Amino acid sequence: MTDQPEAVDFPFERTSPLHPCPHYARLREEAALTAVRMPSGDTGQLVTRYEEVRLVLSDPRFSRAATMEDGAPRYGPAPQKFKTLLNMDDPEHSRVRRLVSREFTVRRVAALRPRIQEYTDSLLDQMAALPGRETDLVQALAFPLPVQMICELLGVPYEDREQFAAWSDSFMAITARPVEEILAAQRALYVYLSGLVADKRLHPGADLLSALTQISDSDDGRLSEEELIFLGVSLLLAGHETTANQIGNSVLALLTHPDQLDILRKEPELIPNAVEELLRLFPPGDETLLRIALEDVVIDGTPVRAGEALLPSPGSANRDERHFEQAEVLDVRRAHVDHMTFGQGAHYCLGSGLARAELQIAIETLIRRFPTLRLNAPLESIPRQTGRLVHGVGRLPVAW
């Protein structure tokens, strides 16, 4: 019997604001799974190859619900025990997702597109009026646009944005904040959404949260109060955090790949495809949520025991040369960009349609209105957030 390999410390440190740590490429060549020691001190298997990441994300033998059991391995020091879609397995997951999907429809997202365009234009009007012809694009566009849209979608008062953004910053932390601060943010967001849900029940509007509160007792078991509140928390956090980071990542990538940016300026019809390629190569985070094996399995020759944690890395899968030709190359003309950034299987991102709409509109409008836009600082000086589940560039100085 051979000894198990010693776990390596995780997460890895980035050496570039755009590119992941080179350890991922090395590990993909060695094996699909690598034993890692997570920030919580627990060990698990980091999954780095495309096919194996897809397996772990889509196979019901790998559970999200099991991560909430007492004593289960966890990624960060702070427990994350929330009765939300992200932490459910079937049949509960299918029941809740079916109810939510009846209201969070393609039609509802399509109806938001004119407002996304209107608000993007307004933000860029303000940017164009700046006397110095320079700004931080994170503050000028990447952050305020998705915040405004998720507030309108959910019916969250826009004037509360700074407060819930501060809670969100702590909520999404893994090691960037003390455990007590993370737990306090969890409680604060729960209390905030509890009050908002109570108000929507009494005074429903045309927003998504109001629609979800009005599901009747006869509607397939309706959402429990706890499910509804944590669903609101999840949508509020994911609806602005991921897209804000992805806008910043995408624009930085284009500004540092002028040949690709020039293609989009000449052929704006490629923007939807370019968004998928940017999501593939420069996603707002390297890993997705932990899974627990429900039974003993073997993945690519590596035995995984029941109760063991697996940490799938869509960011690594998206750069797997076994699946993508010239995987490290940004190519806005790339066909069939079947990336893993929105997940796979039952937990495929519920808000992917809204995120795509915001990204397409923001990028197309920005490069059309600012044809001389350029990076206004050395690439290596651009700060990248660390110690968070979702991350991107913290500041993006641009000039035109």
One Martini backbone bead per residue (centre of mass of N, CA, C, O) as a GRO file, in nm:
protein
  400
    1MET     BB    1   0.095   0.037   0.024
    2THR     BB    2   0.055   0.367  -0.042
    3ASP     BB    3   0.105   0.678   0.015
    4GLN     BB    4  -0.036   0.962   0.058
    5PRO     BB    5  -0.035   1.257  -0.058
    6GLU     BB    6   0.051   1.559   0.023
    7ALA     BB    7  -0.097   1.835   0.102
    8VAL     BB    8  -0.164   2.138  -0.044
    9ASP     BB    9  -0.176   2.460  -0.026
   10PHE     BB   10  -0.487   2.653  -0.004
   11PRO     BB   11  -0.472   2.892  -0.200
   12PHE     BB   12  -0.337   3.033  -0.468
   13GLU     BB   13  -0.115   3.262  -0.590
   14ARG     BB   14  -0.109   3.528  -0.777
   15THR     BB   15   0.098   3.686  -1.050
   16SER     BB   16  -0.172   3.808  -1.180
   17PRO     BB   17  -0.460   3.993  -1.252
   18LEU     BB   18  -0.546   3.775  -1.490
   19HIS     BB   19  -0.383   3.521  -1.404
   20PRO     BB   20  -0.339   3.230  -1.291
   21CYS     BB   21  -0.184   3.010  -1.133
   22PRO     BB   22   0.054   2.783  -1.261
   23HIS     BB   23  -0.029   2.529  -1.101
   24TYR     BB   24  -0.271   2.433  -1.266
   25ALA     BB   25  -0.120   2.335  -1.519
   26ARG     BB   26   0.055   2.129  -1.373
   27LEU     BB   27  -0.176   1.959  -1.243
   28ARG     BB   28  -0.320   1.875  -1.506
   29GLU     BB   29  -0.074   1.698  -1.601
   30GLU     BB   30  -0.067   1.498  -1.354
   31ALA     BB   31  -0.383   1.540  -1.263
   32ALA     BB   32  -0.722   1.578  -1.180
   33LEU     BB   33  -0.626   1.531  -0.880
   34THR     BB   34  -0.564   1.724  -0.568
   35ALA     BB   35  -0.436   1.751  -0.266
   36VAL     BB   36  -0.579   1.980  -0.022
   37ARG     BB   37  -0.541   2.264   0.195
   38MET     BB   38  -0.763   2.449   0.343
   39PRO     BB   39  -0.842   2.731   0.527
   40SER     BB   40  -0.985   2.546   0.752
   41GLY     BB   41  -0.784   2.264   0.743
   42ASP     BB   42  -0.908   2.101   0.546
   43THR     BB   43  -0.942   1.839   0.320
   44GLY     BB   44  -0.906   1.787  -0.043
   45GLN     BB   45  -1.010   1.777  -0.390
   46LEU     BB   46  -0.869   1.912  -0.663
   47VAL     BB   47  -1.035   2.003  -0.967
   48THR     BB   48  -0.885   2.062  -1.309
   49ARG     BB   49  -1.045   1.912  -1.523
   50TYR     BB   50  -1.298   1.923  -1.735
   51GLU     BB   51  -1.443   1.641  -1.712
   52GLU     BB   52  -1.426   1.627  -1.397
   53VAL     BB   53  -1.579   1.885  -1.334
   54ARG     BB   54  -1.840   1.803  -1.475
   55LEU     BB   55  -1.895   1.557  -1.303
   56VAL     BB   56  -1.911   1.692  -1.018
   57LEU     BB   57  -2.142   1.903  -1.104
   58SER     BB   58  -2.360   1.662  -1.226
   59ASP     BB   59  -2.331   1.446  -1.005
   60PRO     BB   60  -2.525   1.313  -0.736
   61ARG     BB   61  -2.270   1.197  -0.570
   62PHE     BB   62  -2.230   1.515  -0.543
   63SER     BB   63  -2.275   1.723  -0.260
   64ARG     BB   64  -2.416   2.010  -0.105
   65ALA     BB   65  -2.582   1.933   0.150
   66ALA     BB   66  -2.341   1.785   0.303
   67THR     BB   67  -2.188   2.056   0.387
   68MET     BB   68  -2.406   2.109   0.641
   69GLU     BB   69  -2.293   1.902   0.808
   70ASP     BB   70  -2.171   1.796   1.082
   71GLY     BB   71  -1.819   1.777   1.019
   72ALA     BB   72  -1.786   1.881   0.753
   73PRO     BB   73  -1.613   1.983   0.516
   74ARG     BB   74  -1.448   2.303   0.460
   75TYR     BB   75  -1.316   2.583   0.319
   76GLY     BB   76  -1.372   2.785   0.538
   77PRO     BB   77  -1.383   2.900   0.863
   78ALA     BB   78  -1.671   2.973   0.797
   79PRO     BB   79  -1.980   2.891   0.813
   80GLN     BB   80  -2.230   2.766   0.542
   81LYS     BB   81  -2.561   2.760   0.662
   82PHE     BB   82  -2.794   2.751   0.397
   83LYS     BB   83  -3.132   2.759   0.275
   84THR     BB   84  -3.036   2.714  -0.043
   85LEU     BB   85  -2.994   2.627  -0.360
   86LEU     BB   86  -2.678   2.582  -0.331
   87ASN     BB   87  -2.756   2.365  -0.068
   88MET     BB   88  -2.910   2.163  -0.262
   89ASP     BB   89  -3.086   1.872  -0.322
   90ASP     BB   90  -3.253   1.632  -0.434
   91PRO     BB   91  -3.581   1.741  -0.438
   92GLU     BB   92  -3.556   2.036  -0.331
   93HIS     BB   93  -3.420   2.178  -0.565
   94SER     BB   94  -3.638   2.136  -0.784
   95ARG     BB   95  -3.867   2.277  -0.638
   96VAL     BB   96  -3.739   2.560  -0.605
   97ARG     BB   97  -3.648   2.612  -0.897
   98ARG     BB   98  -3.926   2.593  -1.026
   99LEU     BB   99  -4.049   2.835  -0.879
  100VAL     BB  100  -3.838   3.049  -0.965
  101SER     BB  101  -3.852   3.004  -1.282
  102ARG     BB  102  -4.145   3.120  -1.314
  103GLU     BB  103  -4.023   3.425  -1.253
  104PHE     BB  104  -3.720   3.381  -1.364
  105THR     BB  105  -3.725   3.487  -1.674
  106VAL     BB  106  -3.656   3.562  -1.993
  107ARG     BB  107  -3.863   3.792  -2.006
  108ARG     BB  108  -3.762   3.953  -1.761
  109VAL     BB  109  -3.478   4.004  -1.873
  110ALA     BB  110  -3.560   4.135  -2.141
  111ALA     BB  111  -3.706   4.378  -1.999
  112LEU     BB  112  -3.417   4.494  -1.888
  113ARG     BB  113  -3.241   4.585  -2.129
  114PRO     BB  114  -3.323   4.887  -2.158
  115ARG     BB  115  -3.218   4.958  -1.870
  116ILE     BB  116  -2.927   4.876  -1.911
  117GLN     BB  117  -2.874   5.076  -2.138
  118GLU     BB  118  -2.959   5.336  -1.992
  119TYR     BB  119  -2.755   5.313  -1.755
  120THR     BB  120  -2.500   5.290  -1.917
  121ASP     BB  121  -2.527   5.565  -2.056
  122SER     BB  122  -2.527   5.733  -1.798
  123LEU     BB  123  -2.247   5.648  -1.692
  124LEU     BB  124  -2.093   5.739  -1.958
  125ASP     BB  125  -2.168   6.030  -1.946
  126GLN     BB  126  -2.017   6.088  -1.683
  127MET     BB  127  -1.743   5.998  -1.788
  128ALA     BB  128  -1.721   6.197  -2.037
  129ALA     BB  129  -1.735   6.463  -1.835
  130LEU     BB  130  -1.460   6.433  -1.745
  131PRO     BB  131  -1.189   6.645  -1.744
  132GLY     BB  132  -0.938   6.423  -1.736
  133ARG     BB  133  -0.992   6.155  -1.898
  134GLU     BB  134  -1.025   5.981  -1.620
  135THR     BB  135  -1.065   5.653  -1.446
  136ASP     BB  136  -1.245   5.422  -1.250
  137LEU     BB  137  -1.420   5.158  -1.383
  138VAL     BB  138  -1.540   5.028  -1.136
  139GLN     BB  139  -1.691   5.294  -1.034
  140ALA     BB  140  -1.820   5.385  -1.317
  141LEU     BB  141  -1.942   5.068  -1.400
  142ALA     BB  142  -1.898   4.773  -1.283
  143PHE     BB  143  -2.062   4.826  -1.015
  144PRO     BB  144  -2.332   5.001  -1.062
  145LEU     BB  145  -2.485   4.837  -1.272
  146PRO     BB  146  -2.555   4.563  -1.120
  147VAL     BB  147  -2.681   4.697  -0.877
  148GLN     BB  148  -2.918   4.834  -1.015
  149MET     BB  149  -3.040   4.572  -1.145
  150ILE     BB  150  -3.085   4.404  -0.885
  151CYS     BB  151  -3.272   4.608  -0.754
  152GLU     BB  152  -3.492   4.602  -0.973
  153LEU     BB  153  -3.550   4.300  -0.976
  154LEU     BB  154  -3.606   4.268  -0.651
  155GLY     BB  155  -3.676   4.545  -0.490
  156VAL     BB  156  -3.428   4.712  -0.395
  157PRO     BB  157  -3.310   4.970  -0.241
  158TYR     BB  158  -3.068   5.176  -0.370
  159GLU     BB  159  -2.989   5.330  -0.097
  160ASP     BB  160  -2.867   5.038   0.021
  161ARG     BB  161  -2.601   4.963  -0.135
  162GLU     BB  162  -2.366   5.021   0.068
  163GLN     BB  163  -2.457   4.823   0.284
  164PHE     BB  164  -2.476   4.554   0.115
  165ALA     BB  165  -2.186   4.573   0.006
  166ALA     BB  166  -2.045   4.540   0.278
  167TRP     BB  167  -2.168   4.269   0.349
  168SER     BB  168  -2.076   4.122   0.093
  169ASP     BB  169  -1.771   4.145   0.136
  170SER     BB  170  -1.781   3.960   0.390
  171PHE     BB  171  -1.949   3.716   0.294
  172MET     BB  172  -1.727   3.641   0.054
  173ALA     BB  173  -1.527   3.566   0.252
  174ILE     BB  174  -1.253   3.366   0.366
  175THR     BB  175  -0.967   3.546   0.461
  176ALA     BB  176  -1.026   3.870   0.445
  177ARG     BB  177  -1.187   3.807   0.713
  178PRO     BB  178  -1.307   3.772   1.000
  179VAL     BB  179  -1.522   3.549   1.123
  180GLU     BB  180  -1.704   3.749   1.281
  181GLU     BB  181  -1.762   3.931   1.031
  182ILE     BB  182  -1.895   3.719   0.854
  183LEU     BB  183  -2.126   3.641   1.051
  184ALA     BB  184  -2.244   3.927   1.075
  185ALA     BB  185  -2.320   3.951   0.772
  186GLN     BB  186  -2.513   3.718   0.763
  187ARG     BB  187  -2.714   3.830   0.969
  188ALA     BB  188  -2.772   4.106   0.835
  189LEU     BB  189  -2.888   3.995   0.567
  190TYR     BB  190  -3.116   3.836   0.691
  191VAL     BB  191  -3.261   4.072   0.827
  192TYR     BB  192  -3.298   4.247   0.578
  193LEU     BB  193  -3.464   4.037   0.407
  194SER     BB  194  -3.689   3.993   0.609
  195GLY     BB  195  -3.803   4.282   0.590
  196LEU     BB  196  -3.849   4.284   0.283
  197VAL     BB  197  -4.044   4.045   0.265
  198ALA     BB  198  -4.260   4.158   0.455
  199ASP     BB  199  -4.320   4.404   0.272
  200LYS     BB  200  -4.401   4.244   0.012
  201ARG     BB  201  -4.650   4.107   0.128
  202LEU     BB  202  -4.804   4.385   0.177
  203HIS     BB  203  -4.633   4.541  -0.086
  204PRO     BB  204  -4.654   4.453  -0.382
  205GLY     BB  205  -4.485   4.431  -0.684
  206ALA     BB  206  -4.299   4.382  -1.000
  207ASP     BB  207  -4.100   4.212  -0.864
  208LEU     BB  208  -3.945   3.919  -0.782
  209LEU     BB  209  -3.987   3.909  -0.473
  210SER     BB  210  -4.290   3.953  -0.482
  211ALA     BB  211  -4.360   3.704  -0.653
  212LEU     BB  212  -4.246   3.494  -0.445
  213THR     BB  213  -4.441   3.578  -0.204
  214GLN     BB  214  -4.717   3.492  -0.384
  215ILE     BB  215  -4.695   3.210  -0.346
  216SER     BB  216  -4.897   2.958  -0.293
  217ASP     BB  217  -4.988   2.677  -0.114
  218SER     BB  218  -5.063   2.520  -0.396
  219ASP     BB  219  -4.754   2.565  -0.508
  220ASP     BB  220  -4.569   2.311  -0.459
  221GLY     BB  221  -4.498   2.403  -0.142
  222ARG     BB  222  -4.373   2.645  -0.138
  223LEU     BB  223  -4.192   2.882   0.010
  224SER     BB  224  -4.017   2.923   0.262
  225GLU     BB  225  -3.904   3.165   0.455
  226GLU     BB  226  -3.608   3.075   0.451
  227GLU     BB  227  -3.582   3.027   0.147
  228LEU     BB  228  -3.656   3.316   0.059
  229ILE     BB  229  -3.438   3.474   0.207
  230PHE     BB  230  -3.187   3.317   0.092
  231LEU     BB  231  -3.255   3.375  -0.199
  232GLY     BB  232  -3.223   3.681  -0.176
  233VAL     BB  233  -2.932   3.677  -0.088
  234SER     BB  234  -2.815   3.528  -0.334
  235LEU     BB  235  -2.914   3.724  -0.557
  236LEU     BB  236  -2.783   3.979  -0.447
  237LEU     BB  237  -2.491   3.883  -0.450
  238ALA     BB  238  -2.459   3.750  -0.736
  239GLY     BB  239  -2.589   3.990  -0.908
  240HIS     BB  240  -2.316   4.181  -0.848
  241GLU     BB  241  -2.043   4.045  -0.796
  242THR     BB  242  -1.984   3.882  -1.055
  243THR     BB  243  -2.035   4.106  -1.271
  244ALA     BB  244  -1.845   4.323  -1.171
  245ASN     BB  245  -1.589   4.147  -1.203
  246GLN     BB  246  -1.630   4.074  -1.507
  247ILE     BB  247  -1.610   4.351  -1.628
  248GLY     BB  248  -1.324   4.414  -1.532
  249ASN     BB  249  -1.181   4.169  -1.655
  250SER     BB  250  -1.268   4.215  -1.953
  251VAL     BB  251  -1.149   4.495  -2.002
  252LEU     BB  252  -0.861   4.429  -1.929
  253ALA     BB  253  -0.822   4.214  -2.144
  254LEU     BB  254  -0.873   4.398  -2.392
  255LEU     BB  255  -0.652   4.617  -2.327
  256THR     BB  256  -0.423   4.367  -2.339
  257HIS     BB  257  -0.577   4.289  -2.637
  258PRO     BB  258  -0.583   4.481  -2.909
  259ASP     BB  259  -0.660   4.283  -3.136
  260GLN     BB  260  -0.939   4.203  -3.012
  261LEU     BB  261  -1.056   4.485  -2.981
  262ASP     BB  262  -1.047   4.555  -3.284
  263ILE     BB  263  -1.246   4.344  -3.377
  264LEU     BB  264  -1.493   4.455  -3.212
  265ARG     BB  265  -1.500   4.735  -3.343
  266LYS     BB  266  -1.552   4.611  -3.638
  267GLU     BB  267  -1.728   4.349  -3.492
  268PRO     BB  268  -1.992   4.373  -3.282
  269GLU     BB  269  -2.136   4.090  -3.339
  270LEU     BB  270  -1.910   3.941  -3.143
  271ILE     BB  271  -1.981   4.000  -2.846
  272PRO     BB  272  -2.125   3.744  -2.738
  273ASN     BB  273  -1.879   3.560  -2.791
  274ALA     BB  274  -1.673   3.723  -2.626
  275VAL     BB  275  -1.805   3.686  -2.352
  276GLU     BB  276  -1.755   3.380  -2.338
  277GLU     BB  277  -1.445   3.396  -2.360
  278LEU     BB  278  -1.408   3.575  -2.106
  279LEU     BB  279  -1.541   3.374  -1.911
  280ARG     BB  280  -1.336   3.152  -1.956
  281LEU     BB  281  -1.048   3.311  -1.903
  282PHE     BB  282  -1.187   3.559  -1.690
  283PRO     BB  283  -1.309   3.484  -1.421
  284PRO     BB  284  -1.477   3.537  -1.093
  285GLY     BB  285  -1.291   3.287  -1.039
  286ASP     BB  286  -1.170   2.947  -0.982
  287GLU     BB  287  -1.391   2.843  -0.789
  288THR     BB  288  -1.630   2.648  -0.649
  289LEU     BB  289  -1.834   2.472  -0.473
  290LEU     BB  290  -1.841   2.240  -0.258
  291ARG     BB  291  -1.814   1.880  -0.239
  292ILE     BB  292  -1.967   1.562  -0.143
  293ALA     BB  293  -1.917   1.239  -0.114
  294LEU     BB  294  -2.159   0.965  -0.096
  295GLU     BB  295  -1.939   0.775  -0.226
  296ASP     BB  296  -1.737   0.559  -0.352
  297VAL     BB  297  -1.482   0.669  -0.583
  298VAL     BB  298  -1.336   0.698  -0.919
  299ILE     BB  299  -1.103   0.953  -1.043
  300ASP     BB  300  -0.868   0.915  -1.256
  301GLY     BB  301  -0.755   0.686  -1.039
  302THR     BB  302  -0.882   0.834  -0.788
  303PRO     BB  303  -0.970   0.785  -0.475
  304VAL     BB  304  -1.300   0.848  -0.328
  305ARG     BB  305  -1.446   0.901  -0.033
  306ALA     BB  306  -1.687   0.901   0.167
  307GLY     BB  307  -1.693   1.246   0.280
  308GLU     BB  308  -1.529   1.378   0.072
  309ALA     BB  309  -1.378   1.654  -0.066
  310LEU     BB  310  -1.463   1.868  -0.348
  311LEU     BB  311  -1.284   2.113  -0.569
  312PRO     BB  312  -1.394   2.276  -0.822
  313SER     BB  313  -1.227   2.418  -1.131
  314PRO     BB  314  -1.335   2.615  -1.377
  315GLY     BB  315  -1.080   2.782  -1.440
  316SER     BB  316  -0.915   2.531  -1.519
  317ALA     BB  317  -1.107   2.395  -1.722
  318ASN     BB  318  -1.100   2.648  -1.926
  319ARG     BB  319  -0.765   2.560  -1.970
  320ASP     BB  320  -0.802   2.286  -2.111
  321GLU     BB  321  -0.635   2.128  -2.374
  322ARG     BB  322  -0.832   1.880  -2.405
  323HIS     BB  323  -1.076   2.092  -2.496
  324PHE     BB  324  -0.896   2.348  -2.574
  325GLU     BB  325  -0.768   2.513  -2.821
  326GLN     BB  326  -0.560   2.721  -2.719
  327ALA     BB  327  -0.651   2.793  -2.410
  328GLU     BB  328  -0.459   3.064  -2.350
  329VAL     BB  329  -0.619   3.201  -2.582
  330LEU     BB  330  -0.757   3.491  -2.697
  331ASP     BB  331  -1.075   3.432  -2.888
  332VAL     BB  332  -1.351   3.597  -3.022
  333ARG     BB  333  -1.394   3.355  -3.254
  334ARG     BB  334  -1.459   3.129  -3.090
  335ALA     BB  335  -1.598   2.820  -3.098
  336HIS     BB  336  -1.766   2.668  -2.868
  337VAL     BB  337  -1.793   2.811  -2.556
  338ASP     BB  338  -1.793   2.560  -2.311
  339HIS     BB  339  -1.800   2.674  -2.028
  340MET     BB  340  -1.786   2.674  -1.643
  341THR     BB  341  -1.870   2.947  -1.501
  342PHE     BB  342  -2.195   2.860  -1.462
  343GLY     BB  343  -2.157   2.566  -1.467
  344GLN     BB  344  -2.341   2.251  -1.399
  345GLY     BB  345  -2.635   2.135  -1.414
  346ALA     BB  346  -2.847   2.191  -1.155
  347HIS     BB  347  -2.642   2.453  -1.069
  348TYR     BB  348  -2.692   2.635  -1.281
  349CYS     BB  349  -2.700   2.956  -1.333
  350LEU     BB  350  -2.980   3.152  -1.285
  351GLY     BB  351  -2.827   3.447  -1.381
  352SER     BB  352  -2.698   3.425  -1.672
  353GLY     BB  353  -2.879   3.608  -1.849
  354LEU     BB  354  -2.823   3.873  -1.700
  355ALA     BB  355  -2.516   3.874  -1.721
  356ARG     BB  356  -2.500   3.873  -2.029
  357ALA     BB  357  -2.652   4.136  -2.078
  358GLU     BB  358  -2.458   4.323  -1.921
  359LEU     BB  359  -2.196   4.253  -2.070
  360GLN     BB  360  -2.276   4.320  -2.359
  361ILE     BB  361  -2.362   4.615  -2.314
  362ALA     BB  362  -2.113   4.729  -2.170
  363ILE     BB  363  -1.897   4.659  -2.386
  364GLU     BB  364  -2.022   4.777  -2.643
  365THR     BB  365  -2.059   5.071  -2.538
  366LEU     BB  366  -1.774   5.136  -2.449
  367ILE     BB  367  -1.617   5.084  -2.726
  368ARG     BB  368  -1.793   5.282  -2.890
  369ARG     BB  369  -1.759   5.554  -2.707
  370PHE     BB  370  -1.432   5.457  -2.650
  371PRO     BB  371  -1.193   5.430  -2.888
  372THR     BB  372  -0.936   5.534  -2.679
  373LEU     BB  373  -0.922   5.331  -2.475
  374ARG     BB  374  -0.704   5.290  -2.181
  375LEU     BB  375  -0.458   5.197  -1.990
  376ASN     BB  376  -0.344   5.385  -1.675
  377ALA     BB  377  -0.152   5.133  -1.603
  378PRO     BB  378   0.025   4.894  -1.503
  379LEU     BB  379  -0.061   4.575  -1.489
  380GLU     BB  380   0.099   4.497  -1.219
  381SER     BB  381  -0.071   4.732  -1.049
  382ILE     BB  382  -0.325   4.578  -1.052
  383PRO     BB  383  -0.559   4.496  -0.831
  384ARG     BB  384  -0.630   4.187  -0.657
  385GLN     BB  385  -0.839   4.008  -0.506
  386THR     BB  386  -0.841   3.838  -0.186
  387GLY     BB  387  -1.000   3.595   0.007
  388ARG     BB  388  -1.230   3.514  -0.212
  389LEU     BB  389  -1.469   3.360  -0.393
  390VAL     BB  390  -1.506   3.638  -0.534
  391HIS     BB  391  -1.311   3.793  -0.806
  392GLY     BB  392  -1.111   4.090  -0.893
  393VAL     BB  393  -1.056   4.390  -0.979
  394GLY     BB  394  -1.029   4.674  -0.764
  395ARG     BB  395  -0.892   4.842  -1.006
  396LEU     BB  396  -0.943   5.059  -1.321
  397PRO     BB  397  -0.736   5.245  -1.491
  398VAL     BB  398  -0.845   5.497  -1.724
  399ALA     BB  399  -0.821   5.632  -2.061
  400TRP     BB  400  -0.902   5.882  -2.364
   0.00000   0.00000   0.00000
